[in-house]
Amino acid sequence: MKRFLAFGGDEFYPCGGMYDFKGDFDSLDEALMHCLNEDGDWYHIYDSEIKKIVDLSYVEPFCTPFCKRSEVI
């Protein structure tokens, strides 16, 4: 599996967990470009080396806890 894992989907119909997995990528730029070109309302990009979400959309899946962007990046 590559370093950056992308998750995303529709705001009101998140599938949850790995069902929202969109792909794995070698670079953050690759993952971000994929997410921005996908047809979906939200995305999270997870860095598997530092074990943190390193980028996310301003839209979050419906009924999920709000996460401050400053706590993520």
C-alpha positions in Angstrom: 0.0 0.0 0.0 1.2 3.5 -0.8 1.8 6.3 1.7 -1.2 8.5 1.2 -4.7 7.1 1.5 -7.7 9.0 0.1 -11.2 8.7 1.4 -14.3 10.6 0.2 -17.9 10.6 -0.8 -21.2 12.3 -0.7 -22.0 14.5 2.3 -25.3 12.9 3.1 -24.5 9.3 2.1 -21.1 8.3 3.5 -20.6 4.6 3.4 -18.2 4.5 6.3 -14.7 3.2 6.8 -13.0 1.4 3.9 -16.2 1.7 1.8 -15.2 5.4 1.4 -11.7 4.5 0.3 -10.8 6.1 -3.0 -7.2 4.9 -3.5 -3.6 5.0 -2.4 -1.0 7.4 -3.7 2.8 8.0 -3.6 2.4 11.7 -3.0 0.1 14.1 -1.3 -0.3 16.1 -4.5 -1.4 12.9 -6.4 -3.9 12.1 -3.7 -5.2 15.7 -3.6 -5.6 15.9 -7.4 -7.5 12.6 -7.4 -9.9 13.8 -4.7 -10.5 17.2 -6.4 -11.3 15.4 -9.6 -13.7 12.9 -8.0 -17.4 13.4 -8.0 -18.0 13.7 -4.2 -18.7 16.3 -1.6 -15.9 15.6 0.9 -12.5 14.0 1.2 -9.8 13.1 3.8 -6.2 12.3 2.9 -4.4 10.1 5.5 -0.6 9.9 5.7 0.2 6.3 6.7 3.8 7.2 7.8 2.9 9.9 10.4 -0.5 8.4 11.1 -2.5 11.6 10.7 -5.0 13.2 8.3 -2.9 15.7 6.4 -5.6 17.3 4.2 -9.4 17.4 4.2 -12.3 19.2 2.5 -14.3 21.9 4.3 -17.4 19.8 3.8 -17.6 16.9 6.2 -19.8 13.7 6.0 -23.2 14.2 7.5 -23.5 13.2 11.2 -19.8 13.0 11.9 -18.0 14.8 14.7 -16.6 18.2 13.6 -12.8 18.3 13.4 -10.9 21.6 13.4 -8.6 21.9 10.5 -5.9 23.2 12.7 -5.9 19.9 14.7 -5.4 17.9 11.6 -2.6 19.5 9.6 
